[in-house]
């Protein structure tokens, strides 16, 4: 990415930053708007961004630069020898999110997935291994999207049909033909979801095993809690049909890829990630992120993903900070890193900007 432009986005009435494509550090006090920049970049990929916010929540609350644009994010992205102008946003004239590619309206944010691959780590993810399975599924699905942009469409198909089925089971009418149709949609999309997740887990597990204990970050082993990826659509369709009464009583669907969990173990310690220390859990997350970045780069002939690393250096010791910066440069990846203390990025060889009053000041 060589240029980023923000309009009416959270704390920015307008803002623009031009960079060379090297790793970037955004420094400034809490509340300066550093994370807002990463959030904006994350919206240039499929999904709801690193905060998972509703679209309207990105709109600036104070004075705005344009009354017609609720918010907008635009960027210039170079992928190999080709340069793309991409953008997304929300306008007064449309209730749905708009996506543009080289000045032309695109179908959806999923269309950006082939151009921009993003991986992010935020402080909120530090509790990934000890909180609900839903967070781990979202984390895994974000990794899957890097390899398979159709995964977002499968997830939308599945979730839409699941909500409608749940409504029918609760309020009726429980028309067998209608339920059959919805369960068929869930089964077809659900197996695609499970297979895409299993393929990604296999790739990352192989990459982590190949790397072993090399470097400052521990190896991890990844597994799914079910074998739904080995099932057929017929198997899942039958399971859903057999579970109608149970699901109606429970008020939720009890079988399907939406209940799968991702298990992560610290290989050397032979311990589940949830039983490791906070520092070890952070190191495991970084290890998985780096493995994902390496695999994406390999799959795309050396084009590394963009890394969004919010407050990444704050809880790493000197050795691991240096190792992370070294890994980023070895990948030839553009990392956007934030922090309140510039000294944490000594030796990182990055373009550094101070964020102050919505302006990016080169340091």
C-alpha positions, 0 to 999 in steps of 0.5 A, a space after each residue: 500500500 502506498 497511499 491511504 485516504 480517509 473521509 469522515 472516518 471515526 476521528 478523521 474528518 479527512 486524512 491522507 498518508 503516503 508511504 513507500 511500501 516498507 513497514 510503517 510505525 504510527 506513534 502517539 498517545 492513547 486516543 490519537 487515532 492510531 487504531 482507527 487507521 488500522 481499522 480503516 485499512 482492515 475494511 479494504 478486505 472482505 468482512 467487517 474489519 478488525 473491530 467487527 463494528 456495524 457500518 454506521 459506527 465508523 462515521 465521524 461524530 464531529 465536524 465532517 469533510 463531506 455531508 454526502 459521504 458518511 465515511 470512506 476509505 480509499 487506497 493505492 495498492 501495488 501488487 507486483 507490477 500492477 497498481 490498483 485504486 480501491 475504496 469502500 464506504 457508506 453514503 447518504 444515498 445508499 444504505 449498503 456499503 459501497 466498494 470501488 475498484 479502479 474507479 468502477 463499482 465492484 460487487 461486494 467487499 469479497 471482490 477485494 480479497 484477490 487484491 488485498 490480503 490482510 492479517 491483523 492482531 489486536 490487544 483484544 485478541 490476547 484473550 482468544 484462547 481463554 474466551 468463547 469458541 466464537 472468537 476462535 472461529 472468527 479468527 480461523 475464518 479470517 485466515 481462511 479468507 486469505 486462501 479462499 475468498 469464496 469462504 465469505 460467500 459460503 458463510 453468508 449463505 449458511 448463516 442466512 439459511 440458519 437464521 430463517 430455519 431457526 425462525 420457522 422452528 420457533 414461530 412456524 409454520 414448520 412446513 417440511 418442504 420449506 425446512 428441507 430447502 433451507 437445510 439443503 442450503 445449510 448443508 451445501 454451504 456448511 460442508 464448503 465452510 468445513 472443508 475450507 477451514 480444514 484445508 487452512 488448518 492443514 496448511 498452517 499446521 504443516 508450516 508450523 511443523 516445518 519451522 519447528 522451534 526455530 526463532 523466538 516464537 514457539 511452534 503450535 499445533 492446530 486442530 478442529 474439534 470435529 470432522 465435519 469436513 469429512 462429511 458430505 452435504 447429505 450427511 449434514 442435511 440428514 443431521 439437521 433434519 433429525 435435529 429439528 425438534 431438539 433445535 426448536 426446544 433449544 432455540 438454536 441450531 445444535 449441529 453444523 460448522 457454527 459450533 466448530 472450535 479451533 484447538 491450539 497447543 504449545 508443541 514444545 510444552 505439550 500444553 493447550 494454549 488456554 493453559 499457557 501464560 499470557 506472554 506465551 499465548 501472545 507468542 503463539 498468536 504471533 507464531 500462527 500469524 507469521 506462518 499464515 503470512 509465509 503460506 500466503 506469500 508462497 501461494 501468491 508467488 512472493 506477494 506477502 500480505 499486509 500485516 496490521 499489528 496494533 500495540 504489538 510491541 507493548 508486551 514483547 520482550 526485547 528478544 521477541 520484538 527484534 525477532 518480529 521485526 526481522 521476520 517482517 523484513 524477511 517476508 518483505 511484508 508491509 506491516 502497519 504497527 502502532 505504539 505509544 512509545 517510539 523506543 519500542 521500535 528501535 532497530 525496526 527499520 520502518 517509516 515512522 509517523 507521529 499521529 497528532 490531531 488527525 495529521 501524520 507527521 513523518 519522524 
